[in-house]
Amino acid sequence: MKKKAIIVCLSTLFCLGIIGAASGMDLSAKETLGKAIFFDTNLSVNNNQSCASCHDPEAGWTGSLSDINASGSVYEGSVLGRFGNRKPPSSAYATQSPIFHFMPKPNELFIGGNFWDGRATGEKLGNPAADQAQGPFLNPVEQALWSPDEVVQRVCNSDYGDLFRDVWGSEICAFSSVAAAYDAIALSIAAYEASTEVNAFTSKFDYAQKNMVKLSKEEKKGLALFKGKGKCQRCHTTNGKLPLFTDYTYDNLGTPRNPANPWYQMPAEFNPEGDAWIDAGLGGFLDSRPEYKSYAEDNMGKQKVPTLRNVDKRPYPEFVKAFGHNGYFKSLQEIVHFYNTRDVLEPCDDMANPEPGVNCWPKAEVAEHVNNSELGDLGLTTEEEAAIVAFLKTLSDGYEP
C-alpha cells in the first residue's frame, strides 16, 4: 500500500530546520530531538514508517490518508499487509493526560493514560505520552523493530545521533545503557509532543477567547448547544482559559462495529479471534491488571474520551476524516447525528431496507455499559446539529485572525 511522504530530505536535521522556520516555533534541544525521532521513517523495519505516518500535523495529528479513513480507518504498518485494530488517535494535546488512575468516588471512574484503552499508563516513565511512544516501535503490526536495542542503535547512528548524545549525555549510546537510551527516546518524543508546535492553541476558538476575533452567530449557537442541550461538555470539558475538550475518562458510546476494519482479516498470529473479535477497550486492559481485574466487566467497550481540538483539521476540504475509536463515522455531521438519534432510530438489524443514520443505526459493538444518560436522544433539530458542527470546526489550530 502506498505510504504518504510528508516531506523528503537528505538530512533529517536540515529538514527539521526548514519545518521549524516555517512554523515559527522555537523548540528546545530536547524538543528538536523528539521531533527528529517523530518524523524518522528509518525507525521501522522497512524504513518506511514514522510516528508521523499515523499522526500527521496536516490531518490534526492523526491519519493522513483519505482513502484509508473512508474505509477501515486502521493504518498499515511497516510490513505490507499488517494492520492494527484501531484508528490512530491524535497525538496533539496528549501530553496533558494524567497518569492512569482510579477515582473510587463518586462514580468509580478510570482517568488518564494514553491509547484508546489506557494501557499507556505513564507508570513507567511518569508520562503517559512517553509510555505510549515506546509501543509502536516494537509492535509487529506497526513499526515492527525487533528490540529496544535496535531502536537505540538506529537513533544513535542517525544524522541526529550527536544531538541525542548532547541532550542525554555522551554515554547514552553505550551498550550498557540500552534501557536508559530507549526511555530517553520516548521522553524526547513526549517533549516534542508537549511543545507549542504540537499544542499550539491557535484555533479560531482560542482567538475568540482572547477577543481577537468573533465567532459567527451559528458558531456561538453551536457553543451554547455544546455546553447545554447537546451535553457535549459533560465529557469534552471547556473549563479553564485553554480548555482541552476532554476529561480524560472512558466511555462506551454504543459505537457500531466497523465492518471494513482490516483487523478482522489479520492472521491468527495477530488476531486469533478473527471476524469474531470484539473491541473490549478499557475493560480488556483492566482485565490484564490484577489490581483492576474486578472492574473489567463494568468497563467493557469503553474507550478514552478524545480531545476535540483539531477534530476537523484536514489538508484540503474534500479530505475524509474518520471519527470514533474504530473510524466508523466519516463526518462530523454523522457522529453528531448519532449522538443525537442513537436511541431514536430503529436497529438496522430489524429492517428490510436499512439506511444507517437515516432510518436506523447498527447495534453497538459492545451492548453492555452504553452511556444512555448523556447521548442517544438529545432532541436536537437538524439546524442545531449543524450549529454544533460549525462550532467544532473552530477548534482547528492554524487559524489566522
Disulfide bonds with the S-S distance in Angstrom:
Cys9-Cys15 2.36
Cys156-Cys173 2.00
Cys348-Cys360 2.08
